[in-house]
Amino acid sequence: MRILHLSNTSIWPPMDGAGLRTCQLLRRVATRHEVHALQLCAPERAADDRATPAHVDADWLEQACSRLWSVSKDPAEVRVLFGFLHDAAAIRTGLKGALDRDYDVVWGHSADWAYFLPRHLLGRTLLDVQDCYDLSYRRQAKAASLRRRAKLAVKRRLYRYYARKYMSAVNTLVMVNQADADSVARILPGAKVEVVANGVDTRYYAPPGDWSRRPDAPTLVFTGVMSARQNVDAVRFFARRVLPLIRESVPGCCFQIVGRSPGKRVRELEDPRAGVQVVGGVPDIRPYLWDATLYVAPMISGTGIKNKILEAWAAGCAVVSTGLGGEALRARHDKNILLADSPREMARQVARAMQDPALRASLGRRGRETARQHYNWETHASHFERLLFEAANGLDGRRRTA
C-alpha cells in the first residue's frame, strides 16, 4: 500500500506516550509499505525535553519514509477550535502539498485530521484517535470545582459536535482501550471503532543482570510528562494525601517525580522534609525504575492506556496503582499489581509491599511476564496493519455488518 501518515507533532523523537505509539507502529508498517509522512513541528524545545531513547536509531525516520515533510507552526498564527483543535494556515498549505499524489489510505495521528482532510478522502482514512475527550472531560469533572465543571461541560458539547460533524465520515477510528472505544461509539453509533492497545519493548527495559538497587532510603517512583494534567493531578494527590500516611509506617520513604516539563503546581510539591523530590526530565528513565522500591501510578483522572505501568512492568517493578490507572490493562490485584483508590487504602497497600520483599519480587516478576505475553508491539502492529488494509479497501463498520 501507499500510505500517507499525518502527525500532529514531530514524529521523532517521541514527546509523549502517543508519540511513542506512533513511532513503534510506523517503524513496523513502513517495512512492508510505502509511507509518506507529514509532521507538524513546534518551535525548538529545551534539550532535556527531547531526549532520544538509546535503543532506537535516530536516523530510522528518514530511512522508513519515502517522503517526509515538516511543517513549522507559528504559535502566533494558531487558532484553537472546538476547545482542542489547533488550526493554522501552515497546516492547510502543508497538507495540500502532501496530497499531490494518490494514496491507498490516510493514517492520521489524532482526531484533528478529520477537520483538515477533504471529505472524499475520509472513506479511506484511519484515525488513531487513541483517547476519547468526552470520557476525559467527564472524569475530570468529578473532582473539579463548580467553575471548572461548567467549562468542561462546554468542552464536552463542542467535542460531541465535532465528532458528529467530522469524525462520523471517517472509515476507522482506533482507540487504545475499550472504555474510550465505548465512549466514542455512544456518540457515533454505527461508526467503525476498533481497539489497538499499546505495547512495550520488554528487552529494552529489562534490568541488566549485574544491576543491584542502591541501598538508599525506600523509594517510590512516578514517571510521565509532567505538563499533562492527569499526571499533575496524580502526583499532587499522592504527595499530599497518600505519602504522609505511608511515612507513618515507613519513615524516610522518598517519592521521586521523574519526567520533563514540571510546572509550578508540580515544582511546589518538592520538599525534602516531606520526602518529595521533583527530578524533572532525564535522558533515560530506566535507572530510576531499576532503583525504585516500588512504582506508583496514583491516577485519578485521564483516559487511555498507561504506558508508564507497561514500562514499570517491563522493568520488573512492583506496581501500586489506582483502579483507573490499571483499567485498560491486564491488571490483577495481588497477582501482577496492587490496586487501591482511597488515600488510606493506597497507603496501606504501598506500606504492605514495601515491608514484604517476597511480595515485591512476585509482583515484579508477574508484571514483567504480563508485559512480555500481552503487550508485544509486533502483535499490535499486525492488528493495526490489518485495519489499514480494510480502510484502504473501503471496508467500514456499516459494510462489514451488512
N, C-alpha and C positions, 0 to 999 in steps of 0.2 A: 504494500500500500504506500501511497504518498500521503504523508500526514503533515498538517500544519499545526504546530503547537504554539499556544498563546499563553505567555506567563505574565502575571501582574507585577512581578519583581525580577531582579536579576536572578537568572537560574543558578549561577554559580558565583560565589559559594552560597549554600543554603542559609537563609537567615532565621528560619524557624522550622517547626515540625512540618508545616505544609510545603515549604521549600525542599526539605529533605525528602519528603514523599515524591515530589515531582522529579527530583534528581534520580532517585532509585528506579522509578518507573521508566523515565526517559532513557536512561542508560541501557535498560534491557530491551525496550521496544525498538530503539534505534539500531540494535544489532541485526534486526530482521526486516526493517522497513526504512524507506527514505523519509527522513524527518527534516522539515524546515521549521525554524523556531523564531518567534518574535518575543523579545523580553523588554519589559519596561524598567528603566533604570532610574533610581533615585539619586540625588547628589551623593558624592563620596561621604562615607561614614568613617568613624574612628577605627583604627586598626584592630582594636580588640573586639569590635563588632563584626569583623569579617574574618574570623579565624578559619583556616582551611583544615578539615579533617585529614589526619595524616594517612589514612588508609585509601584515599581516593586520588588518582592522578589529576592534577589541576588542569591539564590540557584536554581532558576527556570530552568536554562540551564541543569544542571545535572539531574534534575527530568524529563525534557522534552525529552531528548535524550537517546535512548537505548545504544548507544555507542558514545563516544566523543574522538577524537584525537586532540592533539595540536602539531603543527609543528613549531619549532622556526627557523626563518630565520636569518642567519648571514649576515648583510648588506655587508660585505666584499666579500661574495660569490654570491651576486645577480648581474645578468646581465639584463640590460634594452633592450628589443627588441621592434621593431616597434614604439618606442618613448613613450610607455606607459606600456608595459607588463613586469613584473618582474619575471625572470626565475632563478631558483636555484635548485641544486641537491636535497636539503632537500624537496622541494615541490614534486618532482617526486617520491622520496622514500616514503614520507608520503601518497601520492595518491595511489601508488602501494599497500601499506598495507591496505588502506581503501577499495580497490576494490577486496578484497579476498572473498567477498560474492556477491550474485546476488541481484540486486535491480530492482524494477519496474520502477523507474525513478530517474534520477540525476538532482538535482536542484543546479545550480551554482550561486554564488553571483554576478558575473560580466561576461563580455565577455571574460575575460582572460582564463576561463576554457575550451573554445573551442580548445585552443592550447595544453593543457595538457591531455585532455581526449582521450582515444583510439577512433579511428574513428567509430568503430562499435557501440559505446555507444551513439554517438551524435543523433541518430534517436530516442532515449528515453531520451533526455536531454532538460531541460528548463533552459535557462539562463536569469536571471533577470538583463538585461543589464542596464536598467533604463535611462541612458543618452547616446546620440549619440555624440561621439568625433568629428565626421565630422562637425556636426552642431556647436558644441562649438568652434572648430578651425575657422570656417567661421566667427562666431560672434566676436571672439577675434581679427581677422584680421582687422575688420572695424575701430578700434581705435588704431591699432598698428603702430609702426614705420616701415619703409621700410625693415629694417634688420629683425625685428621680423615677419613681414608678409612673408618674404621668408622662415623663419624657420617653420612657421605654414603651409605653402604650402607643405613643405616636409612631415610634420606630417600628413597632410590630405592624401597624396598619400600613405603613409605607412599604415594608418588606413584602407583605402579603399582596399588595397591589402590584409591586414589581414582579413578583413571582408569577402572578396570573397573566400579566400583560406580556412579559418577555420569556420567562423560563418555560412556560407551558408549550411553546413551539419547539423546544429542544428535543432531539431524539432521545438522549440518555442523560440522566442526572446521576452522578455517582457520589455516595456518601461513605463515611468511614465507619459508621456503626448503625445499628438498627433503629435506635431511638431517633437519630437525626433523619433517617430514611422515612420512618413512620410520620414524623412531623411534616416533612415536605409532601408526602403522599396525601395527608389530610388537606393541605392547601391546594394541591394539584391532583385531584382524583383522576385516575386513568393515565397519568404520566408514567413513563418507564423510569423507575427509581431503583438503582442497584447499590449493593454494599460491597466495597472492596476495602478491607482493613489494611492498616499499616503493617509494616514488618520491621525487623531489626537485624543487624549484622552481628550474630552471636560470636563469631570468631574475633571480630574487632574488639568487642567489649570484654572478652574473657580475660581475667587477670593472669598475668604471667605466672608460670609455675613457681618462680622464686620470690613472688611478692608476699610480703608479710605486713599486716596492718601495723601502723605506728602505735606504740604503747602510750598514746596520749589519753586525754580525758574522753569518756564516751561521747561519740559524735553522731548527730542526726544530720542528714544532708537532704536538701531540696535543690533541684536544678530546673532551669527553664528561662525563657526570655522574660526578663523582669519588667518589661514595658507592657506586657499582656495583662489585661485587667484580671483574668481568672487566676493568674499566678500571684499578682499583688494581693488579691483577696485571700488566697490560700496562706501565704506567709504571714500576713497580719493576723489572721485567725489563729494560726499555730503559735506564733511568737507571743501573742498577748493572752490567749485563753487556754492554751494547752501546755506550753512549755513550763510555765510556773508550777503547774500541778505535777509534771514529770520530775522537776527538780526537787520536789518534796521527798520523793523516794529514791531518786538518782542524783544526788548532789554533784555539782560540777559538770553536769551534762551540757554539751555545746550544740547549738543549732547553726549550721552553715547554710547560707543562701547563695547559691552559685548560679550565675547567669548574667548575660550582658544587659546593659541599659537599665540598671536600677534607678528609679526616680526618687523624688523626695519622700514619698509615702513608704518606700522600702528602706531608704537610707536612714530614716529616722528611727527604724527599729534597732539599729546597731547599738549594742550595749554589752560590753564585756562582763559587767557585773551580773547581768541577767542571762548571760550565755549565748547572746545572739551575735553572729558575725556575718556581715554582708561582704562576700568575696568579690562580687561583680563578674565581669567577663574574664574567661580564662581560655587559653589556646587548646586545652584538652581537659574534658571533664572526667575522664576515666580514673585518674589517680584519686580524685575526691570520692568517687563511687567505691573504689577498691579499699580506701582507708575508712569508709563510713562504718560505724557500728550498725546503724540502721538507715534505710532510706524512707523518707516520709513524703506522702502525697496527700496533704490535707485539703483537697479540692472542695470548695463549697459553691462554685459557680462554673460556667463554661459547658461546652459540649464536645463531641468528637471522641477520639481515642487518645489516650495519654501516652505519647511516645516516651515520656520521662519514666513511666513504670516499665515499659518494654526495655529501655536501656538499663534500668536498675536490675531487672531480672537477668538480662544478658550478662551483666557484670557480676552476677552471683550474689546480689544484695538481698538481705531480708527486707521486706517492704511492709509498711503500715500505711493504710490509705483510708479515706472516707469511701462510702459506697459509691458516690458519684465518680470518684477517681477510677474505680475499678469496673464501672458499669458496662463498658464496651469490651472488656477483656475476659478471658477465661480465668477469672479470679475466683478462687475457692478459699473461703475463710478457714484458717487453721491448717490449710494444705500448702498453698503457694503464696499466701498473703494473709495479713491480719486486717480486718475491716472494722471500722468504728466511726460513728458520726458525731456523737456528743463530745464536748471537750473532755469530760471526766472519763468516758469510756475509751477515747483515743489515748489519753494519758495512761490509763490502766494497761492497755494493750502494748504501748511503747515500753513502759516500765517492765512488763512481763517479759518481753522479748530481750530487753537489754540485760536482764538478770538471768537469762537462760541461754547459754551458748549453744546447747544442743538444738533448741528450737530455732535459733537464728540460722544455724547451719542447714537444718532441714528446709526451712523456708527458702533460703538462698538456692539450694540445690534443686528444689522442685520448681521454683520460679524460673531458673535458667532452663530447665527441661521444657517448661511450658513455652517459653520463647523459642526454643530450638524446634519444637514439634509443630507449633501452630502459627508462628509469625515469621515465616520464611519469605523473603522478598520475591524469590523466583516463583513461588506458588501464586502470590498475589498479582505479580506482573503478568502471569499467564492468563489469569481471570480478566484482568484489565485489557489485555490484548484481544481477547475474545469479544469483549464489549465494543472495542474499536472496530472490529470486523463487522459486527452487527450494525453499528451506526453507519459504517461505510455502505452497507447493503440496504440501508433504509429500513431496517427492522426495528420498529418502535414497539412500545408496550401494547398499543391497541392492535397492531397487526399480529403480534405474537399470540395474543389471546383470542383472536377472531376464529 
